[in-house]
Structures are given as C-alpha cells and as structure tokens.
Amino acid sequence: MTPARGGGLPAQVDAVWKLESARIVAALTRMVHDVGLAEELAQDALVAALEQWPAEGVPDNPGAWLTSVAKRRAVDHLRRADRAERARTALAATPEADDVPADEDADVLRLMFLSCHPVLPTAARLALTLRLLGGLSVDEIARAFLVDAATVGRRIADAKRTLAQEGAAFAMPDREELAARLSSVLEVVYLLFNEGYAATAGHDLLRPDLCGQALRLGHRLAALAPSEPEVHGLLALMELQASRAAARTGPAGEPVPLHEQDRGRWDPVHVRRGFTAMLRARDLGARDLGGAPGPYVLQAAIAVCHAQARRAEDTDWAAIAALYDRLAAQLPTPVVALNRAVAVARARGPAEGLALVEALRDDPRLRDYHLLPGVRADLLARLGREAEARREYARAAALTRNDAERAFLDARAADLVAAPAGPTLEEVAARFLDGLAAPARRAYGQTLRRLVRGLGGTTPLAATTAADVARVLTTSWGTAAPATWNRHRAAVRSFAAWCGRPELASDLVRRSSSSVPTPPVTPDRVAALCDDPAVPVRERALWSLLHESGAPVRAVLALDVGDLDRDDRSTHDRAVTWRSRTARLLEELLAGRARGPVFLADRRPGPARTPEPADRCPDTGRARLSYERAEYLFKHSSGGATLRRLRAGR
C-alpha cells in the first residue's frame, strides 16, 4: 500500500478511474449481462475506494483492487437475486485480483460496440461512450457538450434502458453485422473528435479535451482491432487534423481557413503518427480481396494530400477532388457533397463549385447547416457577386452557435459591398409580428422565423422571390402532414399580402388532407399483442389486465403485489378482476415477488428522482411504472392507440 496524501487522493482516484473504468465495467457486464447494473457496481467500488484508501493507503495495483471489489459486489448481487448457481459459476470464472484476464481487451471491445449500438440515438451514444469508456463524470460530459447535467444523465439512463429493452448482447457482432456495427463505433469516435476540432457551440472554436478523448479512444480501438483498415484510417485522419490545431485560430481565437494557415505551426509529431496509421491502413486494405479503401481511409488520404503540401498553393486539388468523387460514391451524404464542391471549386474554378452547391440548397438536412451559406458566400465573393456573398455570410453567422465562427463570418460580411438600400426581410417580418396579438404572434412566428433563417435576415424584401419562399417552405415542411403544410402556407400568404407582395406565396399550393385512422383495438388484436413473445412480459401483463378487467388505467398502475388475490383472480376488495391469460402473465411477471408495486419501471431511479416509499419496490429498488411511460409503450406497439382503448375494446 502507498500512503494516501489527503488533499491529492480524490484527484488520484479520479485518474485511476479514467484509466481503469472501461476494463472494470466491461468485466462486470460480462458477469451480470446488464451494462447499467455493471456501471452501478463499478461506482460502488469507487465509493469504497474513497472510503478506505484514506485510512489504508492506495494499493500498489489500484485498478486490480477496484476490479476485485466490483466483482465481489457483482457476485453478492447475483446471490441476493436468488441466482446462487450463476453467482458460483461467475465467481469460479473470475481471476484473482492481481491477475490480468486473458480476454480483458476483448471485453473492452465488446463494451465499445455495446455503448455505440445503432439502436441508440447519436447523442446517447456519445454520452454513454464517454461515460463507460472515457470514465468521465456526468458533469464533465455536460461541460464538454454545453448542456446541463440533468440532460446528460437522462441521455445515459435512457441509453441503458434502451439497450436492456432491445436485449443488446454484450458480445462481438457476428460476421454479417460486423461492418455496420464497426461503422457505428467509428462514427461516434469521429463525432466526438469533430466536436473538439470545430465546436458547434460556445465561445471557443477548439476543445482540445474532446479531441484528446477521441484520439485516446481511436488508439485503444486500433490496439483492440489491429486488422481493420478503417480503424487505422480514422486514427490517421484524426492525427492529421489534430496536427493543425495550433494554426487553426488567430490571436483573438478567430478561425483561420485551411488555405490561410501557417503550415510551419502544424505539429510534426501528429503528422508522423497520421502517416504511420495511414500506411498501416493501406497495407491492410491491400491484403483484402476487394482492396477498395473505405470512407475513413479516403478521408485520411485527403488529409495526407494537405499535409504533404508545404504551401497552400502546392496543394494537389485535382487529386483531392478525385478522392472526394470516390468518397461521395461510398458515402453520399450532403456534407460530403458540400466538401466535394469546395474541392471542385479549388481544382476547376468557383463557377463549377457553385453549381454543385446550388444543387444542395433544397436538401432539408442542410437547412440549418451554417457551412452551406458560408461556402456559398465564399464562392459568390470569388465570382465578384459581393452583395449576394455579404447576405450569405450574414446568414451563415446567424445560423452558427459558435461565437468565434460568428465573429469571423460577420467580419467577412463587413468586408464586402453593402446590400442595396431598402427594408430587409427580417425587419419587415418583425414589424408584421409586432402588430399581432400574442396567440397569433406565436402561430405566425414559427413560419416567419424559419423563412428569415432560410433566406437570411439581411436579404432585402425587394430581392425576395416566390421561388425563394417556396424553396424554404418545401425544405422545412415538404414532408409534413397536409394540415401542417397548409398552416405555414396560410401564414406566408397573410404576411405576403400585408407587406404588399402577394406574389411571394404564388408557388405554394394548398394540399388536401387525408387522415389515417388508428386501427381498432379488437379482442383478437389484444390477444396478438399479449401473446407476442418479443414484447416484455410487464407490458403484456398490463395490457391483458386492463382489457380483461375494464378497470381505470391509473387504478391498475397503482396496484401493489399485496393487493392481489391470485387464487381468486381478483384484488382483495374485488375492484379489479381478471381471467386466465392475465393470471398466467402475472405469475411470470412477479416471479416470487411478494411486495411492492406490481408494475415497475425499467431501471432504478437516480438520486434526483427518489420516489415515495410506497411507490418503490423494497427488493429491486425500482419505482412504480408511470402512466406516461405505460401510455408511450402501448402507443408505440399498437400504432397510436391509447391504453383507454383497451377497456373500450373488450
């Protein structure tokens, strides 16, 4: 044991946790088959360290100490859950604390695939990966993405619940799905890097801590999956982009475009690492039967072209444009298409690049992407169309949430010729809204704010055309329900008539509405839902009980196990009765539980959401299932029907 130094112990424990947490959580997940429970047990071990190390000293192998304590907690949990045989098996297979498990790296790789599972939304994958593999606290993740801690906590909790509901296995994907799952992991790591390399919000353009986390995960992934060329391609791409960090901002923190950067400030260590990873990716790719490089290897090849040019004017833009042609064929996303347009403009002239950009203006995925008007402004300026370029720079500045980029774009706009005199679209829309009562202002405001964002607030009203207006509304609500489209169309018509330009709405055609009725909840349909083995037993038991009893939803959700007379198939006060299907499902659901709510939430509540004792199961710690959650689950499974329809459909 190393003597503990009081003031520095928390920092020492935190450092150990960041290094060891991924291996600990991975090993526990293999034991308990539940990533949420595994993290809770690992946190219990961390609390034990904070309690014991000040008195006993820091152990010589703190990671092994934490792993040993966490595994004992896991075994205790399995025993308490009346699964003694499983606990003994797990204990027999668990190595001693001072030994390094032979499949430790494999466990960490499985955990990485689990935390980046495609069933999770992107924000949840990012948060869960930083939590489980980066060892970051909820507060640290919240600071990294400029959101509050409660939001991050909710994302992580929802991610764990989704993984449990989907039955996501703690296992390597099979050969058929490996490529797709690996792509999801690489996407998360690169999104994390990009958020640090070009922050979407906040005061600073760069967040080196996020870039460092992504690089650390990239190196770990390359060590765990050394034969995957795309892994090394991503690592090369991140290393080469990280090499430019010192040259990417000016003295005031303003962005410096790539072609204006001082390349003498590019970090040669990152460049060498990037070239090494790229060579490794190419060697591995050459061994594959197809030999075609993947999207990350192609992006790394583009970064290599930039890194090999000693001066910006030496850049081989023709080669970069050709690489983007190949990348766009593999990864036909609008962002890749926009980057390809930039390369084409450099290789073949701004007119060709602008033609490609114009084709992207109708893509709804880019409607709020500030780089689309930013690129368009740059190309317009190079073509001498300064008034249009100024408006596009101003629109890009309004769309970005990063203060450094906004200042940069505003400065670019100020350097160009001012727009012709006359009221701007933003000014006229503001006057129109100011003259409305509050309810109408809210109703019209959504439409006009979208119109202003889509066309740019500095666009003169006189320069606005019906085609411009139709493009913005189609991009924003072209796939919406007819009622939604017609509402926004009516708002534009009113605004256009008020400002004396009724022709602005002439290209907006009213759509006929066609409602799709919710399928009826017939007894046969209820039986099909309740007998579906893919649906969790909790939901099937609840739906069956509501249907057979006809009792109010909230009354059924309020039932405790002690209220049930299962022999008589009713509650003790006979207020709720049921038949054989519900009886069978309740036996399966309760599985020996003798107290607490009948219907429990998916997971144990967090510290900020402690339920009343009567609404919490003393055996599992889980809270009573909420009405809102129960309603959501039934709507999701039934195609939109509400729980009350179960009673009406008896």
Secondary structure, 3 states (H helix, E strand, C coil): CECCCHHHHHHHHHHHHHHHHHHHHHHHHHHHCCHHHHHHHHHHHHHHHHHHHHHHCECCCHHHHHHHHHHHHHHHHHHHCCCHHHHHHHHHHCCCCCCCCCCHHHHHHHHHHHHCCCCCCHHHHHHHHHHHCCCCCHHHHHHHHCCCHHHHHHHHHHHHHHHHHHCCCCCCCCHHHHHHHHHHHHHHHHHHHHHHHCCCEECCCCCHHHHHHHHHHHHHHHHHCCCCHHHHHHHHHHHHHHCCHHHCECCCCCECCHHHCCHHHCCHHHHHHHHHHHHHHHHHHHHCCCCCCCHHHHHHHHHHHHHHCCCHHHCCHHHHHHHHHHHHHHCCCHHHHHHHHHHHHHHHCHHHHHHHHHCCCCCHHHCCCCHHHHHHHHHHHHCCCHHHHHHHHHHHHHHCEEHHHHHHHHHHHHCCCCCCCCCEHHHHHHHHHHCCCHHHHHHHHHHHHHHHHHHCCCCEHHHCCHHHHHHHHHHHHCCCCHHHHHHHHHHHHHHHHHCCCHHHHCCCCCCCCCCCCCCCCCHHHHHHHHCCCCCCHHHHHHHHHHHHHCCCHHHHHCCEHHHEECCCCEECCCCCECCHHHHHHHHHHHCCCCCCECCECCCCCCHHHCCCHHHECCCCCCEECCHHHHHHHHHHHHCCCCCHHHHHCC
